[in-house]
Amino acid sequence: MKAVRIKYLSFICVVLMYTFHACKTENRKENIVYENLAPIDDLNDIWEITDAGEITWNVTPKKHTDHIEMSGLGVSGIISYGVDENRQIVLSRKVVWPMLRTIPNDTHASLIHDFPKDITPEILLNGVTSQNERPVKFRYNGLLSVLSNSSDGLEIKREIFPSTSEAVFVELITVINKSKLPVKTEIKPLHYSFITPEDKGVYGSYNIEAKCTGIEKTINSGETISVPVFYSARKQGQHFMVDGYVEREKREAFVTSLSNSLILETPDKVINEMFRFAKIRATESIYNTKGGLMHGPGGGRYYAAIWANDQPEYVNPFFPFVGNENGNESAINSFRHFARFINDEYKPIPSSIIAEGNDIWDGAGDRGDAAMIAYGASRFALAYGDTETAKELLPLIKWCLEYCKRKMMSNGIIASDSDELEGRFPSGKANLSTNMLAYGGFKSASKLLKALGMETELSQDYEKTAKILQENCDQYFGGNVMGYYTYKYFELNEKLRSWICLPLTMGIFDRKEETLKALFSPELWNKNGIYTEAGNKTFWDRSTLYAFKGILYAGETDLAMKYFKYYSQKRLLGEHVPFAVEAFPEGDQRHLSAESGLYCRVITEGLFGIEPTGLKSFTCKPVLPEEWNYMTLSNIKAFQTSFDLMVRRKANKLEVTLISNDKVIDKKMWDGNNKIAFTLN
């Protein structure tokens, strides 16, 4: 009996040891060693963070120029600025009026005018034209400012910004007397006018103006005078009055409203500020068109129009979190426009709706647009948290997912003519991007139906379809590409592509290790992010940002942060600041707006791992970098409420606290494995 008892106890011990080992294996963080990764390039900062919400460039003798885009409901401007080899000011303004349409009224038919450096009021000091305006400091805080010294011992300050609502770009010029003597100062009137040909405008000829009323005054030491300059355009017979100082207040109020919503607090001030500025660029590029509010990419080409990727897929899922009213309205409006084109024959939905909603563009065929819309609309509907809006968007989502099903080939893979790069790079008859977006659409649409208490069988079907699609994608796209067991972007693809990151963003980690090695390999990673294709020097920030989001979501925090911190510092403080860009060499790194939305989603969905699961619920899987002890997102506006999410390191776990109305709603410890679920009232 004693021997039996000993054997029995030994068996129990073995079982307990095995169970303990299994639990330990399940709960420990996978320690993957990544070798032969691309190095991080040296950073040469030009700008510095001088205050919360502000960066400054203190000018040195070195020549440097840059450009930045800023937008309002009626105007956008690409401002080129800097200093030349003689340290003289470089300043020109490309102003865009999206609702003043030109002929032909196509995608690029916004009225655009270049105002060179000399279209500015002449400044006279004691009757003599001020010479040698030499910038000493540039500043961006939602407005672009330049402070210059003149040879006369005075300072000239220029503040440049768009009107928040009118078709006007404003420049406030202030002269500051830094000398010890009174100076008779005159800022002369300016009236530059250009009338466009009548047969070139949808609404006839347009009157383009640069206007300043001028001012003359003797200013004593320490005193100032200032005057606004207006760069505007209008239809013939149209008039409007603008107060430059009021417009500055409105712009500052707009920037402050974004600074006070969805506030990121981490020990890394670069990421904090890059996130703050990304909120501005993502939200400001919305235009008051006759087709309603339309978010537009910008870049001097893309206005008063929407695309299935830029709006539904990239930026719309972000808007509920920042809570900007125009952002949410523009998102809903974009889905309404696309819903106009659902049809019983299941012909492809257009890639873009252009010309204020009057026309379409479908020049690249089916880019997987239905998958883009289904994914973005279902994510937006969940995060927005409004039942009636969700029900309104549901027919569009269902149509898009049915379209995806009908495009499935016999192997269960969804075919599409191209992808969001529209044929710039090969994508085969079926690509990974379309299929992953469809997968995300099926998953989120299933959750949306559950949240609405509708169509249980269809919800289950969506979930089942997503699971099967995941398996089919692994079989069809999985493989050895250039020595990495990751994903082929399309069936015959033999080169690494940046979009192999997409499964990670959707929570598919089967090929995580090899995919991460490929993304950060010398074949793909470069000083500007991730190349679109190995062996080609083209890069697009959108895929780099998707990669960061996916890698963080996959839990490879410190690896991702090594590169993400480098990227953020380069974009915020380097040679071309302060936003994410579109691409290079195409577009010369335009500050397209939706890319900034993707930067914000790296934080909300990657770093904090927030995923909407219902109209009042979400899961999160925060990843705290090794050198951080805390991070917080405050005043999150999603789910028709306002709340904070605080993450603190407690021993080997993370304490995640949900706060609303200054009250702790829930607090949970997270060991890094299963997602944490939260429900809001």
C-alpha positions in Angstrom: 0.0 0.0 0.0 2.9 2.3 0.9 4.5 1.7 -2.5 1.3 2.4 -4.3 0.9 5.6 -2.4 4.5 6.7 -3.3 3.8 5.9 -7.0 0.6 7.8 -6.9 2.2 10.8 -5.3 5.0 10.6 -7.8 2.5 10.6 -10.6 0.7 13.7 -9.1 4.1 15.5 -8.8 4.9 14.8 -12.5 1.4 16.0 -13.5 1.8 19.2 -11.4 5.3 19.8 -12.7 4.1 19.4 -16.3 1.1 21.6 -15.6 3.3 24.3 -14.1 5.7 24.1 -17.0 2.8 24.4 -19.5 1.3 27.3 -17.7 4.7 29.0 -17.4 5.2 28.5 -21.1 1.8 29.8 -21.9 2.2 32.9 -19.8 5.8 33.9 -20.5 6.6 36.4 -23.3 8.1 34.7 -26.3 11.8 35.7 -26.3 12.6 35.8 -30.0 16.1 36.7 -31.1 16.1 38.8 -34.2 19.4 38.8 -36.1 20.7 40.5 -39.2 18.3 43.4 -38.9 18.8 46.6 -40.7 20.7 49.2 -38.6 19.2 52.5 -37.5 20.6 55.5 -39.4 22.0 58.5 -37.6 19.6 61.3 -37.0 20.4 64.9 -37.7 17.7 67.0 -36.0 17.0 70.4 -37.4 14.1 71.2 -35.2 13.7 70.8 -31.4 10.7 70.5 -29.0 10.7 73.7 -27.1 7.3 73.5 -25.4 4.3 71.1 -25.3 2.6 71.5 -28.6 5.5 73.4 -30.3 8.6 72.7 -32.2 11.3 75.2 -33.2 14.0 75.5 -35.8 16.8 77.9 -34.7 18.3 78.9 -38.0 22.0 78.3 -38.6 24.1 79.5 -41.6 23.3 76.3 -43.4 20.9 76.5 -46.3 17.7 74.6 -45.7 14.1 74.7 -47.1 11.0 72.6 -46.4 7.3 72.6 -47.1 4.2 72.0 -45.0 0.5 71.7 -45.7 -2.2 73.3 -43.6 -5.9 73.2 -44.3 -9.4 74.6 -43.4 -12.9 73.9 -44.5 -12.5 76.2 -47.6 -8.8 76.2 -48.4 -5.5 74.4 -48.2 -2.0 75.8 -48.5 1.4 74.2 -49.1 3.9 76.7 -47.7 7.5 76.4 -48.8 9.8 78.1 -46.4 13.4 78.3 -45.1 16.6 80.1 -45.8 18.8 80.4 -48.9 22.6 80.3 -49.2 22.7 84.0 -48.1 20.4 83.3 -45.2 17.6 85.3 -46.9 14.1 84.2 -46.2 12.5 81.7 -48.6 8.7 81.9 -48.5 6.2 81.0 -51.1 2.6 79.9 -50.9 0.7 77.4 -53.1 -2.9 77.9 -52.2 -5.7 75.5 -53.1 -9.5 76.2 -53.2 -11.2 72.8 -53.5 -14.7 74.1 -54.1 -13.7 76.5 -57.0 -13.7 73.8 -59.7 -11.8 74.0 -62.9 -12.4 72.3 -66.3 -12.2 69.4 -66.8 -13.9 68.8 -63.5 -11.9 65.7 -62.6 -9.9 64.5 -59.6 -7.4 67.3 -59.8 -9.8 70.2 -60.7 -9.3 72.3 -57.6 -8.3 75.9 -58.3 -4.6 76.4 -57.4 -2.4 79.4 -57.5 1.2 80.0 -56.6 2.1 83.2 -54.8 5.8 83.8 -55.0 8.0 85.3 -52.3 7.6 88.9 -53.6 3.7 88.8 -53.3 3.9 90.4 -49.8 3.6 93.9 -48.5 6.6 96.2 -48.7 7.9 97.2 -45.3 9.4 100.7 -44.9 11.4 101.9 -41.9 12.0 105.6 -41.7 11.0 105.8 -45.3 13.5 103.3 -46.6 12.5 99.8 -47.7 13.6 97.2 -45.2 16.4 95.0 -46.6 17.9 91.6 -45.7 15.1 89.9 -43.9 17.1 87.1 -42.2 15.1 84.4 -40.4 16.4 83.4 -37.0 13.6 81.1 -35.9 10.8 79.1 -37.4 8.1 77.6 -35.2 5.2 75.3 -35.7 2.4 74.9 -33.2 -0.6 74.4 -35.5 0.4 77.7 -37.1 3.7 78.3 -38.9 5.7 81.3 -37.6 8.9 82.8 -38.7 10.9 85.4 -36.8 13.4 87.5 -38.7 15.9 90.2 -38.1 16.2 93.1 -40.5 19.3 95.2 -41.1 17.5 98.0 -39.4 17.6 96.6 -35.9 13.9 95.6 -36.1 12.3 92.1 -35.9 9.6 90.9 -38.4 7.3 88.1 -37.4 5.1 86.3 -39.8 2.3 83.9 -38.7 0.9 81.8 -41.5 -2.3 79.7 -41.2 -5.6 78.8 -43.0 -9.0 80.2 -42.1 -10.9 77.5 -40.3 -14.1 78.1 -42.4 -13.4 80.6 -45.3 -11.6 80.3 -48.6 -8.7 82.4 -47.3 -5.1 81.8 -46.2 -3.9 84.4 -43.7 -0.5 85.8 -42.9 -0.1 88.2 -40.0 2.9 90.4 -40.3 4.2 92.1 -37.1 7.0 94.5 -36.9 8.7 94.8 -33.5 11.0 97.7 -32.6 14.0 96.2 -30.8 16.1 99.3 -31.3 16.4 102.1 -28.7 15.0 104.8 -31.0 11.5 105.5 -32.4 11.1 104.2 -35.9 8.5 105.4 -38.5 7.2 102.2 -39.8 5.0 101.6 -42.8 3.6 98.3 -44.1 2.4 99.3 -47.5 -0.9 98.2 -49.0 -1.0 95.2 -51.3 -3.5 94.4 -53.9 -2.4 91.6 -56.2 -5.2 90.3 -58.4 -5.5 87.6 -61.1 -8.7 86.7 -62.9 -8.9 83.2 -64.4 -10.4 82.6 -67.9 -14.1 82.1 -67.8 -14.0 79.0 -70.0 -11.6 77.3 -67.6 -13.9 77.3 -64.5 -17.0 75.3 -63.7 -18.5 78.5 -62.2 -16.9 80.8 -64.7 -13.9 83.0 -64.0 -12.5 83.3 -60.5 -10.9 86.3 -58.8 -7.6 85.4 -57.1 -6.2 88.0 -54.7 -3.5 88.8 -52.3 -4.7 91.8 -50.3 -3.5 94.0 -47.4 -4.9 97.4 -46.3 -1.5 98.6 -45.0 -0.6 100.6 -41.9 1.7 103.4 -41.0 2.8 104.4 -37.5 5.9 105.6 -35.5 6.6 102.9 -33.0 8.8 103.4 -29.9 11.3 101.0 -28.5 9.5 97.7 -27.6 6.3 98.6 -29.5 4.8 96.7 -32.4 2.5 97.2 -35.4 0.8 94.4 -37.3 -1.4 93.8 -40.3 -3.1 90.8 -41.9 -2.5 89.7 -45.5 -5.2 87.6 -47.1 -4.6 85.1 -49.9 -8.1 84.4 -51.3 -10.2 83.4 -54.3 -13.8 83.7 -55.0 -16.5 83.5 -57.8 -17.3 86.6 -59.7 -19.8 88.7 -57.6 -19.0 86.8 -54.4 -17.9 88.8 -51.4 -16.9 87.9 -47.8 -15.3 89.7 -44.9 -12.6 88.1 -42.8 -10.8 89.4 -39.7 -7.3 88.1 -39.6 -7.0 88.3 -35.9 -10.3 86.5 -35.3 -9.2 83.8 -37.8 -6.0 83.3 -35.8 -8.1 82.8 -32.6 -10.3 80.3 -34.4 -7.3 78.4 -35.7 -5.7 78.4 -32.2 -9.0 77.2 -30.8 -9.2 74.4 -33.3 -5.7 73.3 -32.4 -6.4 73.5 -28.7 -9.5 71.4 -29.0 -7.5 68.6 -30.6 -4.7 69.0 -28.0 -7.3 68.5 -25.2 -8.8 65.4 -26.8 -7.3 62.0 -27.0 -4.2 63.1 -25.0 -1.2 60.8 -25.1 1.1 60.9 -22.1 4.3 58.8 -22.2 7.9 59.3 -21.1 8.8 59.9 -24.7 8.2 63.5 -25.6 8.9 63.0 -29.3 6.2 60.4 -29.7 3.8 62.6 -27.6 4.3 65.6 -29.9 4.3 63.7 -33.1 0.9 62.2 -32.0 -0.4 65.7 -31.1 0.6 67.1 -34.6 -0.8 63.9 -36.3 -4.2 64.7 -34.8 -4.1 68.2 -36.4 -3.1 67.0 -39.9 -5.6 64.1 -39.8 -8.5 66.3 -38.8 -7.8 69.6 -40.5 -8.0 68.3 -44.1 -11.8 68.3 -44.3 -13.6 70.4 -46.9 -17.1 71.9 -46.9 -18.2 70.7 -50.4 -21.7 70.8 -52.0 -21.6 67.0 -51.4 -21.2 67.6 -47.6 -18.1 67.5 -45.5 -15.4 65.5 -47.3 -12.1 64.5 -45.9 -9.4 64.8 -48.5 -5.8 63.6 -48.7 -4.4 67.0 -50.0 -1.0 67.2 -51.4 -1.9 69.8 -54.1 -3.9 67.2 -56.0 -6.5 65.3 -53.9 -9.4 67.5 -52.7 -13.2 67.5 -52.5 -13.1 63.8 -53.2 -12.9 60.6 -51.3 -11.0 57.3 -51.8 -11.9 53.8 -50.5 -8.5 53.5 -48.9 -7.7 57.0 -47.6 -11.0 57.7 -45.9 -12.9 54.4 -45.1 -9.8 52.3 -44.5 -7.2 54.7 -43.1 -8.6 57.7 -41.3 -12.3 57.1 -40.6 -11.8 54.4 -37.9 -9.7 56.9 -36.0 -12.2 59.8 -35.9 -14.4 58.4 -33.1 -11.5 58.3 -30.8 -10.5 62.0 -31.2 -14.2 63.0 -31.2 -13.9 65.9 -33.7 -17.5 66.7 -34.9 -16.4 67.5 -38.5 -14.2 64.3 -38.6 -17.1 62.0 -37.6 -19.5 63.8 -39.9 -17.1 63.5 -42.9 -16.6 59.8 -42.1 -20.4 59.1 -42.1 -20.8 61.3 -45.3 -18.1 59.3 -47.1 -19.9 56.0 -46.4 -23.2 57.6 -47.6 -21.5 58.5 -50.8 -20.1 55.0 -51.4 -23.5 53.5 -50.5 -25.0 55.3 -53.5 -23.2 52.8 -55.7 -24.2 49.5 -54.2 -26.1 47.5 -56.9 -28.0 44.3 -57.4 -25.6 43.1 -60.1 -22.6 43.4 -57.8 -20.6 45.5 -60.1 -17.5 47.0 -58.5 -17.9 50.0 -56.3 -15.9 53.0 -57.5 -12.5 53.6 -56.0 -13.0 57.3 -55.7 -15.9 59.7 -55.6 -14.7 63.0 -57.0 -15.7 66.6 -57.8 -17.7 67.2 -54.6 -19.6 64.0 -55.1 -20.6 64.7 -58.8 -18.4 62.1 -60.5 -16.4 58.9 -59.9 -12.9 57.6 -60.7 -12.4 53.9 -61.3 -9.3 53.9 -63.4 -7.5 51.1 -61.6 -10.5 48.7 -61.8 -11.4 46.8 -58.6 -8.6 47.7 -56.1 -10.2 45.6 -53.4 -12.3 48.7 -52.6 -15.3 46.7 -51.2 -12.9 45.1 -48.7 -11.5 48.5 -47.7 -15.0 49.9 -47.1 -16.3 46.9 -45.2 -13.3 46.9 -42.9 -13.3 50.6 -42.3 -17.1 51.1 -42.0 -17.6 48.2 -39.5 -14.6 49.5 -37.4 -16.0 53.0 -37.5 -19.5 52.0 -36.6 -18.4 50.0 -33.6 -16.1 52.8 -32.3 -18.6 55.6 -33.0 -21.0 53.7 -30.8 -24.3 55.1 -32.2 -27.0 52.5 -32.9 -28.8 54.5 -35.6 -25.6 55.3 -37.4 -24.5 51.6 -37.2 -27.9 50.5 -38.7 -27.5 53.1 -41.5 -24.1 51.8 -42.4 -25.0 48.1 -42.2 -26.5 47.7 -45.7 -23.2 49.1 -47.2 -21.1 46.8 -45.1 -23.2 43.7 -46.0 -23.1 44.6 -49.7 -19.4 44.9 -49.6 -18.9 41.6 -47.8 -21.2 39.8 -50.2 -19.2 41.3 -53.1 -16.1 39.9 -51.5 -17.7 36.5 -51.3 -18.7 36.6 -55.0 -15.1 37.5 -55.9 -13.7 34.3 -54.2 -12.0 32.0 -56.5 -12.3 28.2 -56.3 -9.4 28.2 -53.7 -11.3 30.5 -51.4 -9.1 33.5 -52.1 -10.6 36.9 -53.1 -9.6 38.2 -56.5 -9.1 41.9 -57.3 -7.7 43.8 -60.3 -5.2 45.7 -58.3 -4.6 47.1 -54.8 -4.4 50.6 -53.3 -1.1 51.2 -55.2 -3.3 51.0 -58.4 -0.8 49.1 -60.6 2.4 51.0 -59.6 3.7 47.6 -58.4 2.4 44.2 -59.5 -0.3 42.6 -57.4 -1.4 39.5 -59.4 -4.9 38.3 -59.8 -5.3 38.2 -56.0 -3.3 40.0 -53.4 -2.7 39.8 -49.7 -4.0 43.3 -49.0 -7.5 42.8 -50.4 -7.8 39.4 -48.5 -6.6 40.7 -45.2 -8.9 43.7 -45.3 -11.8 41.5 -46.2 -10.9 39.2 -43.2 -10.9 42.3 -40.9 -14.3 43.3 -42.4 -15.9 39.9 -41.7 -14.6 39.9 -38.2 -15.7 43.4 -37.3 -19.1 43.1 -39.1 -19.8 39.9 -37.1 -19.2 41.9 -33.9 -21.4 44.7 -35.2 -24.3 42.4 -35.8 -23.9 41.0 -32.3 -23.9 44.4 -30.8 -27.1 45.4 -32.7 -28.7 42.1 -31.7 -29.4 41.4 -35.4 -29.1 38.5 -37.9 -27.4 36.0 -35.6 -26.9 33.5 -38.4 -25.3 36.1 -40.6 -23.0 37.1 -37.8 -21.9 33.5 -37.3 -21.5 33.1 -41.1 -19.1 36.1 -41.1 -17.1 34.7 -38.3 -16.9 31.3 -40.0 -16.0 33.0 -43.3 -13.2 34.9 -41.7 -11.7 31.8 -40.1 -11.8 29.9 -43.5 -10.3 32.9 -45.3 -7.5 33.0 -42.7 -6.6 29.4 -43.4 -6.9 29.9 -47.2 -4.6 32.9 -47.1 -2.0 31.0 -45.1 -2.0 28.2 -47.8 -2.1 30.5 -50.8 0.2 33.4 -49.7 2.4 31.7 -47.2 5.8 30.7 -48.5 9.6 31.4 -48.8 10.3 34.8 -50.2 14.0 35.7 -50.5 14.8 33.3 -47.7 12.1 34.4 -45.3 9.2 32.1 -44.5 6.6 34.9 -44.6 4.0 35.8 -47.2 4.1 36.2 -51.0 2.1 39.3 -51.8 0.6 37.5 -54.7 0.9 34.0 -56.1 4.0 34.4 -58.3 5.6 37.1 -56.1 9.4 36.5 -55.6 10.3 39.8 -53.9 9.5 40.9 -50.3 6.8 43.5 -50.1 5.9 46.0 -47.4 2.3 44.8 -47.1 3.3 41.5 -45.7 2.7 43.3 -42.4 -1.1 43.2 -42.8 -1.8 39.8 -41.2 -0.1 41.2 -38.0 -2.5 44.2 -37.9 -5.4 41.7 -38.1 -4.2 39.6 -35.2 -2.8 36.8 -37.3 0.6 35.9 -35.9 1.3 32.4 -37.5 4.3 33.8 -39.4 5.1 36.6 -37.0 8.8 35.9 -36.4 9.8 35.5 -40.1 7.6 38.4 -41.1 9.2 40.7 -38.6 12.7 39.6 -39.7 11.7 40.4 -43.3 10.2 43.8 -42.5 13.3 45.0 -40.6 15.8 43.3 -42.9 18.2 45.3 -45.1 16.1 44.2 -48.0 13.1 46.3 -46.8 14.1 48.7 -44.1 15.8 52.0 -45.0 16.4 55.4 -43.4 12.8 56.5 -44.4 10.9 53.4 -43.3 10.1 50.3 -45.3 10.6 50.0 -49.0 7.5 49.1 -51.0 9.4 46.2 -52.6 12.8 44.8 -52.1 15.2 46.1 -54.6 13.2 49.3 -55.3 13.9 52.6 -53.5 10.2 53.7 -53.4 8.7 54.0 -50.0 5.1 54.8 -48.8 4.6 55.8 -45.1 1.2 54.1 -45.1 2.7 50.6 -45.2 5.4 51.5 -42.7 2.8 52.8 -40.3 0.7 49.6 -40.8 3.8 47.6 -40.0 4.4 49.5 -36.7 0.8 49.0 -35.7 0.9 45.3 -36.5 4.3 44.6 -34.8 3.2 46.4 -31.6 -0.1 44.5 -31.7 1.8 41.3 -32.1 3.6 42.1 -28.8 7.1 42.6 -30.1 7.2 46.0 -28.3 10.9 46.8 -27.9 11.8 45.7 -31.4 9.0 47.9 -32.9 9.8 50.8 -30.6 13.4 50.9 -31.6 12.4 51.7 -35.2 9.2 53.6 -34.4 11.1 56.1 -32.2 13.6 56.6 -34.9 10.8 57.1 -37.5 8.9 59.5 -35.2 12.0 61.6 -34.5 13.0 61.8 -38.2 9.5 62.9 -39.2 9.0 65.4 -36.3 12.4 67.0 -36.0 14.4 66.2 -39.2 14.6 67.6 -42.7 10.9 67.4 -43.6 8.5 68.0 -40.7 6.3 67.5 -38.8 3.9 64.9 -40.2 3.9 61.5 -41.8 4.2 61.6 -45.6 2.7 59.9 -48.6 5.6 58.6 -50.7 8.9 59.1 -52.4 9.9 59.7 -55.2 6.2 60.1 -56.1 4.8 63.3 -54.7 8.0 64.5 -53.1 6.8 63.4 -49.6 3.5 65.2 -49.6 1.8 65.6 -46.2 -1.2 63.6 -47.2 -3.7 63.7 -44.3 -4.8 60.1 -43.9 -1.3 59.0 -43.2 -1.4 61.1 -40.0 -4.5 59.2 -39.1 -2.6 56.0 -39.5 0.2 57.4 -37.2 -2.5 58.0 -34.5 -3.8 54.4 -35.0 -0.3 53.1 -34.3 -0.8 54.5 -30.8 -4.5 53.6 -30.2 -4.5 50.2 -31.9 -0.9 49.2 -31.7 0.6 50.6 -28.5 -2.7 50.4 -26.5 -4.1 47.5 -28.6 -7.7 48.9 -28.5 -10.1 47.0 -30.6 -13.9 47.8 -30.6 -16.0 44.8 -29.9 -19.4 46.4 -29.5 -21.1 49.8 -29.4 -20.0 50.2 -25.8 -17.2 47.7 -25.4 -13.7 47.1 -26.5 -10.7 44.9 -25.8 -7.2 46.1 -25.3 -3.7 44.5 -25.1 -1.4 47.3 -24.2 2.3 46.9 -24.8 4.6 49.0 -22.5 8.2 49.5 -23.7 10.8 48.1 -21.4 12.1 51.6 -20.5 8.6 53.0 -19.7 6.7 52.6 -16.5 3.5 54.2 -17.6 1.4 55.5 -20.6 -2.0 57.1 -20.7 -4.6 58.0 -23.2 -6.9 60.6 -21.7 -10.2 62.0 -22.9 -10.9 59.3 -25.4 -14.1 60.2 -27.2 -15.1 56.8 -28.7 -18.4 54.9 -28.0 -20.4 58.1 -27.4 -18.6 58.8 -24.2 -15.4 60.2 -22.7 -12.9 58.0 -20.8 -9.2 57.6 -19.9 -7.1 54.5 -20.2 -4.1 54.3 -17.8 -1.4 51.7 -18.1 1.1 51.2 -15.2 3.9 48.7 -14.6 3.3 46.6 -11.5 6.0 44.0 -10.9 5.9 41.7 -14.0 2.4 42.7 -15.0 0.6 45.8 -16.3 -2.2 47.5 -14.3 -4.8 48.8 -16.8 -7.3 51.3 -15.4 -10.4 52.6 -17.1 -11.6 56.0 -15.8 -14.7 58.0 -16.7 -15.9 61.2 -15.2 -13.0 61.1 -12.8 -14.1 57.8 -11.4 -12.4 54.4 -11.7 -14.8 52.3 -13.7 -12.6 49.2 -13.9 -9.1 48.1 -13.1 -7.5 44.9 -14.3 -4.1 43.3 -14.2 -2.7 42.0 -17.5 0.1 39.4 -17.8 0.6 39.9 -21.6 -1.6 37.1 -22.9 -5.3 37.3 -23.4 -7.0 40.6 -24.3 -8.6 42.6 -21.6 -12.3 43.3 -22.1 -13.9 46.6 -21.0 -17.5 47.7 -21.1 -18.6 51.3 -20.8 -21.9 52.6 -19.4 
